[in-house]
Amino acid sequence: MDIFIDHLSYSLGDNRVPLEDSAAAGRTITDVRSLQEAGFRRHHMCAENQTPYDLAAGAVRPIAAHLANAGAIIYATCLTCNGNIGKNEDYARTRDVKYLMDYPGSHLQSDFGLDKAFVVGLNQQACTSMLGSIRFAGTMLRSEPELETILCVSADRFPAGAVYEQSYNLISDGAAACTVSTQPGPFRLVAAHQITNGALAQAKDDETVGVFFSYMHKMISELLAKASMNAAALAYVVSQNTNVKAWQVLSRLAGINSEKIYYPTIADIGHVISADNIINLKHLLDSGKLKAGDRLMLTMAGFGLNWQGLILEKT
């Protein structure tokens, strides 16, 4: 059964902040020049009262008209605390755990009238969780095709006072959404793959960088093998917004032409946690550069540590 991805959308934190301003405010660790050389110029932060759920709703709103037949919602978060829309002070006041079970996926289902959809939460794949939700949605549709369409959403914001840098990457608050469906769309899902090394769950930044290349190379090689293709057959690699120097090395290791690495939004929005791939894929689709039959690889690394990828084909 063919599975298709469609209706790409995203939202960002309301405040667009220059890198220099965040550095001056102590929201970054690495010096400004090094982050600029890594490709970063600005990032987005939520306004004081803007919640992760506000980001999710902002990503879903533009595609809401296409969700009438949605049979499921997969709501993915990187920070597990963001899986709870409730207020911790209510729990502290009452000691009633129901306040810790006020799930954003349920609010999304209700607020957008998706009465046919049930909700699944996914929150232990870190920045790879949006790709993980698409993979999971494809598996669900193959086993239960009557679901027809699944809405995949990822939303995260860093808590007040957080450092907006992880493993030498500038972070933005944001959300992404798309549909995964048995109905034809612009992209067909060809293959999916994930590697997890739980022993590295609390790796330091330098350790994370050190294992990035070997595990990403392994994930890419195994993903291409699943799709019965080689790197030369890829039209584009739609990457996460990660340090440009990382792909300068990784493209050589993986035998990928560096000109095929596509992440045009890195300077303006930085690394939007789990949303990068959808944001960059939407930009690529809107650019008109793709033609039918083009194969794309989406890649993401995240804490946990997780490495995940998809192969898509332009229809």
C-alpha positions, 0 to 999 in steps of 0.5 A, a space after each residue: 500500500 502506498 503512503 503519502 505525505 501532504 499539507 506541510 505547515 509550521 509555526 514559530 515563536 512570536 519573537 524573532 531575535 538576532 543571535 547577538 541579542 541572545 548572546 548578550 542575554 546569556 541565552 547561548 554558550 558558544 561565541 557569536 562568531 563560531 555560531 555565525 560560522 556554523 550558519 546561524 544568524 537569528 532564531 525565534 522565541 515564544 512570547 511570555 504567554 505563548 505555549 507549546 500548544 499555541 505553536 501546535 495550533 498555529 501549525 495546524 490552523 492553515 491545514 485544518 480544512 484538509 483534516 475532516 477525515 483524520 482517523 488519528 492524531 500523533 502529537 510529538 514532543 521533544 521535551 517530555 514536559 511539553 506533553 502536558 498542557 496543564 499547569 504544575 501549580 494546580 497539581 502542587 496545590 491539589 496533589 491531584 495527578 489529573 492536572 498532569 494528564 491534561 494532554 495537548 493532543 486531546 485539546 487539538 482534537 477538540 479545538 479543531 473538531 477532529 471527532 473521528 480521530 484518536 490521539 497518540 502521544 510520542 515523546 522519547 525520540 527528541 528532535 527526531 520525533 516528527 520523522 518518527 511520527 510520520 513513520 509510525 503513521 505509515 505503519 498504522 495506515 498499513 495495518 488499519 487503512 480505514 484510518 485514511 488520514 493521520 495528522 502528525 504534529 510536533 511542538 516544543 518551546 524551551 522554558 523561560 530562562 533556558 539556554 537556546 543552544 544545544 550541541 553548538 546549534 542555535 535553537 528556535 521554539 516552533 511546531 510543524 504539522 503534516 498529513 500522512 494518508 492513503 490518499 495521493 499527495 505530493 510525496 510518497 513514503 518509500 522507506 524509514 529507519 531509526 537507530 537509538 543508542 540509549 547508552 548515550 542518553 545523557 551524552 555531553 555536547 562534545 560526545 554528541 558531536 563525536 558520535 554524530 558522524 558514525 551513527 548518521 553515516 550508519 543510519 543513512 547507509 541502512 536507510 538507502 539499503 531499505 530503499 534499494 538505492 544509493 546516494 547518487 540517486 538522491 535529488 536532495 537531502 532535506 536536512 535538519 538545521 545543524 551546523 553547516 560544518 557537520 554536513 561538510 564532513 558528513 556529505 563526504 563520508 556518505 558519498 553525497 554531493 554537498 550541493 544536494 544538501 538542502 537547509 535554506 532556513 538555517 540562518 533565519 530560524 536556526 534549529 527548530 527542534 523537531 520541525 526542521 525537516 518539514 520546514 525545509 521540505 515545504 520550502 523545497 516544494 514551494 520552490 518549484 525545483 522538484 520534478 516527479 520521480 525525484 527522491 529525497 532523504 530527510 535526516 535528523 539526529 536527536 538526544 536519546 541518542 536517536 538518528 532517524 531518516 525517511 526516503 520520499 519520492 515526489 509524485 
